[in-house]
Amino acid sequence: MPSAFSQPSSYHQPPPPQHMQYPQPGHPPQYSQPVHHPSQYSQPPQQMHYSQPQTSQYFQPQPPQQQPPPPPQPRSPPRSPPRSPPRSSQPTPDASQFTRVDGIGLWNSWTRNFKTPLLALLDLLDNAFDAALTPPLPGDAVTKTGSFNGKLHITPDVDLTNNGVITGMTITNNCARRIKPLQNILEVYSSSKGKATESIGENGVGLKQGCATISDLSFVFMRNKGELSMGVIARTLQRPEGCVLPSFVFRSYEMLDLKNEMEMIFANENPDLQKCVKTYGGGDLDAGITRLLLNFELLKSDDPNTGSWANDSYVFSIVLHEVRHGNALHRTSQNVTEQTPHFQKEDGPVATIWRQEYSDRAKNLMTTLYEELPRHYIHIPLAFDVRVYTKPVQFYYWQRRLIELTVFYPRIDPQIHFLQNSNWIESGYPICVFAGFDPVRLGNEREGKALTMCVYSRKSGRLIKLDTDARALLGLSNGGTNFCQGLTIIVDDRHGKLPLSPTKQDIAFGEEANGDIHKDNLYS
């Protein structure tokens, strides 16, 4: 069969196909792939086939009066495709390269991060103080009245569907700015604060481990103006395949519509999540949904007895169900075991004892919190409304205890040791050091009389480190004239220059390259 493009000279040669490159002598013809640009065609271009054409179609004699077809019109050069974004120098690993995180093991590690349950509870309060101490954004209607005052209320979680029994505790606070989505907050070890010099809490880091330490089942409620969200932090949801922390954004705002939406969600969700709602309702799904609705109703309430949150645009709440810590009631019944912690609505000796025990745990933990809060924060403004139960908390702890109070304003250099820096007094960041005597400790046999040092940090003035006998740390002898009974040293790192541990229980000098120098300069 003759070649498709080798034609006798007696016949008129049709125009060459588009995209053909004319061959040079001694070189075979070459063809480039067609490039189609839809914007340059009124109709979609037809696909070109490079199969061998039939001879009868290409070698029919042309009538002599027929003029040759016009040569193809020159077209503008095709547009180059959009340039792809530059790729990272390191390839992105696929799913098979990621290390699996055991959700059950992660939960167990969260429960061991705090020395005491009180510190876990304070970690939850840190986020509330940060949210209220942050100034509002310009032009954002944070409240209906225009002025913003921070509020933090810790109240018992009362089951109104079961004779008003206390089953846990609730932490509710308003926020000066819009709260980020719960889906982001519940990401594991994700925090938008990082190493901020003002913020003390790590919303999304301390939230999970604080809830896991205090309770096996917690609910998070959030209102961003007219948007309602809810999250679940539960031990029973964790799996070896990964960590499960579900969250929901509801389309409804009115309680009746919200109830219908919840019923549809929890009826179709997995049995473990449905079991969490049942546990919150004392074994009944409808009662659990009703209790969830009451928590949302609290975020919109204008009742002054419950906090009057309707005036605030952004409200955040945590419900700690069946608190696992506190001065528990001594069990006298042989029927009460650790394997039956979740009481049902039915009356009986086991349910009655467990109901009373969970109530006592929540009450005792809140009582301890009321007594310890003033000592753990020293920069809470007077206008900040902090209440435990309904009692306001006054932050005048050290002002009422210390006498002969003296203040110093040294500067701490985190890079150059003070013995090697000739100008060490003028370099570094400023801190405040208060020194005074505590006569209360002198008359209390349970409290030590040795030199005590307290280190506070960040804008809220959170207690980070407490050393009840700091003589060795400060280089003082244990006796003689240097033994000053009742002496108290307070270090105030208000500018937030000290590196803190994730749980805010100590100073993490180890994360700095010159951490040893920083530590020596601080305690010198």
QUIRA-V523927 format. One record per residue. N is the residue number from 1. RES is the residue in one small letter. NEAR is the number of other C-alpha atoms within 12 Angstrom. Layout:
N_RES_NEAR / N_RES_NEAR
//
This chain:
1_m_10 / 2_p_14 / 3_s_14 / 4_a_21 / 5_f_24 / 6_s_17 / 7_q_18 / 8_p_16 / 9_s_11 / 10_s_11 / 11_y_16 / 12_h_21 / 13_q_21 / 14_p_25 / 15_p_17 / 16_p_22 / 17_p_21 / 18_q_22 / 19_h_22 / 20_m_18 / 21_q_16 / 22_y_18 / 23_p_13 / 24_q_9 / 25_p_7 / 26_g_7 / 27_h_9 / 28_p_12 / 29_p_16 / 30_q_14 / 31_y_16 / 32_s_14 / 33_q_15 / 34_p_18 / 35_v_19 / 36_h_21 / 37_h_19 / 38_p_13 / 39_s_11 / 40_q_15 / 41_y_13 / 42_s_9 / 43_q_10 / 44_p_11 / 45_p_14 / 46_q_13 / 47_q_10 / 48_m_17 / 49_h_10 / 50_y_15 / 51_s_8 / 52_q_14 / 53_p_16 / 54_q_14 / 55_t_16 / 56_s_12 / 57_q_12 / 58_y_23 / 59_f_22 / 60_q_16 / 61_p_19 / 62_q_17 / 63_p_10 / 64_p_10 / 65_q_7 / 66_q_10 / 67_q_11 / 68_p_15 / 69_p_13 / 70_p_11 / 71_p_14 / 72_p_13 / 73_q_9 / 74_p_10 / 75_r_13 / 76_s_9 / 77_p_11 / 78_p_16 / 79_r_14 / 80_s_11 / 81_p_9 / 82_p_6 / 83_r_8 / 84_s_7 / 85_p_6 / 86_p_8 / 87_r_9 / 88_s_8 / 89_s_6 / 90_q_7 / 91_p_9 / 92_t_11 / 93_p_10 / 94_d_8 / 95_a_8 / 96_s_8 / 97_q_9 / 98_f_10 / 99_t_11 / 100_r_16 / 101_v_19 / 102_d_19 / 103_g_24 / 104_i_23 / 105_g_19 / 106_l_26 / 107_w_35 / 108_n_22 / 109_s_19 / 110_w_31 / 111_t_29 / 112_r_21 / 113_n_28 / 114_f_27 / 115_k_19 / 116_t_23 / 117_p_33 / 118_l_32 / 119_l_37 / 120_a_36 / 121_l_46 / 122_l_44 / 123_d_44 / 124_l_43 / 125_l_44 / 126_d_43 / 127_n_41 / 128_a_43 / 129_f_43 / 130_d_39 / 131_a_39 / 132_a_39 / 133_l_35 / 134_t_25 / 135_p_21 / 136_p_26 / 137_l_13 / 138_p_10 / 139_g_12 / 140_d_20 / 141_a_22 / 142_v_32 / 143_t_27 / 144_k_15 / 145_t_12 / 146_g_16 / 147_s_18 / 148_f_30 / 149_n_30 / 150_g_36 / 151_k_40 / 152_l_42 / 153_h_42 / 154_i_40 / 155_t_36 / 156_p_37 / 157_d_40 / 158_v_31 / 159_d_33 / 160_l_22 / 161_t_26 / 162_n_25 / 163_n_14 / 164_g_17 / 165_v_29 / 166_i_32 / 167_t_43 / 168_g_42 / 169_m_44 / 170_t_43 / 171_i_46 / 172_t_48 / 173_n_44 / 174_n_47 / 175_c_41 / 176_a_35 / 177_r_31 / 178_r_29 / 179_i_36 / 180_k_25 / 181_p_27 / 182_l_36 / 183_q_24 / 184_n_21 / 185_i_34 / 186_l_34 / 187_e_27 / 188_v_29 / 189_y_23 / 190_s_20 / 191_s_25 / 192_s_22 / 193_k_23 / 194_g_21 / 195_k_21 / 196_a_21 / 197_t_22 / 198_e_30 / 199_s_35 / 200_i_49 / 201_g_42 / 202_e_39 / 203_n_39 / 204_g_35 / 205_v_34 / 206_g_40 / 207_l_47 / 208_k_49 / 209_q_39 / 210_g_45 / 211_c_48 / 212_a_43 / 213_t_41 / 214_i_44 / 215_s_40 / 216_d_35 / 217_l_40 / 218_s_43 / 219_f_47 / 220_v_43 / 221_f_42 / 222_m_45 / 223_r_40 / 224_n_34 / 225_k_29 / 226_g_22 / 227_e_29 / 228_l_38 / 229_s_39 / 230_m_35 / 231_g_37 / 232_v_43 / 233_i_44 / 234_a_42 / 235_r_35 / 236_t_29 / 237_l_29 / 238_q_27 / 239_r_21 / 240_p_17 / 241_e_15 / 242_g_20 / 243_c_28 / 244_v_30 / 245_l_35 / 246_p_31 / 247_s_26 / 248_f_28 / 249_v_25 / 250_f_30 / 251_r_19 / 252_s_21 / 253_y_25 / 254_e_19 / 255_m_25 / 256_l_17 / 257_d_15 / 258_l_28 / 259_k_28 / 260_n_21 / 261_e_23 / 262_m_34 / 263_e_24 / 264_m_16 / 265_i_22 / 266_f_26 / 267_a_21 / 268_n_13 / 269_e_17 / 270_n_16 / 271_p_16 / 272_d_24 / 273_l_31 / 274_q_30 / 275_k_28 / 276_c_35 / 277_v_39 / 278_k_28 / 279_t_34 / 280_y_43 / 281_g_33 / 282_g_36 / 283_g_23 / 284_d_23 / 285_l_27 / 286_d_26 / 287_a_26 / 288_g_33 / 289_i_36 / 290_t_29 / 291_r_34 / 292_l_45 / 293_l_38 / 294_l_28 / 295_n_37 / 296_f_40 / 297_e_30 / 298_l_36 / 299_l_42 / 300_k_36 / 301_s_20 / 302_d_15 / 303_d_14 / 304_p_14 / 305_n_15 / 306_t_28 / 307_g_33 / 308_s_25 / 309_w_38 / 310_a_27 / 311_n_28 / 312_d_39 / 313_s_34 / 314_y_41 / 315_v_47 / 316_f_51 / 317_s_45 / 318_i_45 / 319_v_49 / 320_l_47 / 321_h_47 / 322_e_46 / 323_v_43 / 324_r_35 / 325_h_35 / 326_g_29 / 327_n_22 / 328_a_22 / 329_l_23 / 330_h_17 / 331_r_20 / 332_t_14 / 333_s_15 / 334_q_12 / 335_n_17 / 336_v_23 / 337_t_17 / 338_e_13 / 339_q_10 / 340_t_15 / 341_p_27 / 342_h_33 / 343_f_33 / 344_q_26 / 345_k_28 / 346_e_16 / 347_d_15 / 348_g_15 / 349_p_19 / 350_v_26 / 351_a_25 / 352_t_25 / 353_i_28 / 354_w_38 / 355_r_39 / 356_q_28 / 357_e_33 / 358_y_39 / 359_s_34 / 360_d_29 / 361_r_33 / 362_a_43 / 363_k_34 / 364_n_28 / 365_l_39 / 366_m_37 / 367_t_26 / 368_t_25 / 369_l_35 / 370_y_29 / 371_e_23 / 372_e_25 / 373_l_36 / 374_p_31 / 375_r_31 / 376_h_37 / 377_y_36 / 378_i_32 / 379_h_32 / 380_i_34 / 381_p_23 / 382_l_17 / 383_a_19 / 384_f_28 / 385_d_30 / 386_v_36 / 387_r_33 / 388_v_35 / 389_y_30 / 390_t_20 / 391_k_19 / 392_p_23 / 393_v_30 / 394_q_28 / 395_f_29 / 396_y_21 / 397_y_21 / 398_w_28 / 399_q_21 / 400_r_18 / 401_r_22 / 402_l_24 / 403_i_18 / 404_e_18 / 405_l_20 / 406_t_18 / 407_v_17 / 408_f_17 / 409_y_21 / 410_p_24 / 411_r_28 / 412_i_34 / 413_d_34 / 414_p_29 / 415_q_25 / 416_i_25 / 417_h_26 / 418_f_26 / 419_l_15 / 420_q_13 / 421_n_18 / 422_s_12 / 423_n_15 / 424_w_23 / 425_i_21 / 426_e_15 / 427_s_20 / 428_g_25 / 429_y_25 / 430_p_25 / 431_i_29 / 432_c_27 / 433_v_27 / 434_f_29 / 435_a_29 / 436_g_29 / 437_f_29 / 438_d_32 / 439_p_24 / 440_v_22 / 441_r_22 / 442_l_21 / 443_g_13 / 444_n_12 / 445_e_10 / 446_r_9 / 447_e_18 / 448_g_23 / 449_k_27 / 450_a_29 / 451_l_36 / 452_t_33 / 453_m_33 / 454_c_37 / 455_v_39 / 456_y_39 / 457_s_40 / 458_r_36 / 459_k_31 / 460_s_38 / 461_g_39 / 462_r_46 / 463_l_38 / 464_i_39 / 465_k_31 / 466_l_25 / 467_d_24 / 468_t_24 / 469_d_27 / 470_a_29 / 471_r_26 / 472_a_20 / 473_l_21 / 474_l_21 / 475_g_15 / 476_l_19 / 477_s_17 / 478_n_19 / 479_g_13 / 480_g_9 / 481_t_9 / 482_n_16 / 483_f_21 / 484_c_27 / 485_q_27 / 486_g_30 / 487_l_34 / 488_t_40 / 489_i_36 / 490_i_43 / 491_v_39 / 492_d_38 / 493_d_39 / 494_r_32 / 495_h_28 / 496_g_29 / 497_k_32 / 498_l_41 / 499_p_34 / 500_l_34 / 501_s_26 / 502_p_34 / 503_t_40 / 504_k_38 / 505_q_30 / 506_d_25 / 507_i_30 / 508_a_24 / 509_f_23 / 510_g_17 / 511_e_17 / 512_e_18 / 513_a_15 / 514_n_19 / 515_g_23 / 516_d_22 / 517_i_24 / 518_h_30 / 519_k_28 / 520_d_22 / 521_n_32 / 522_l_35 / 523_y_29 / 524_s_22
//
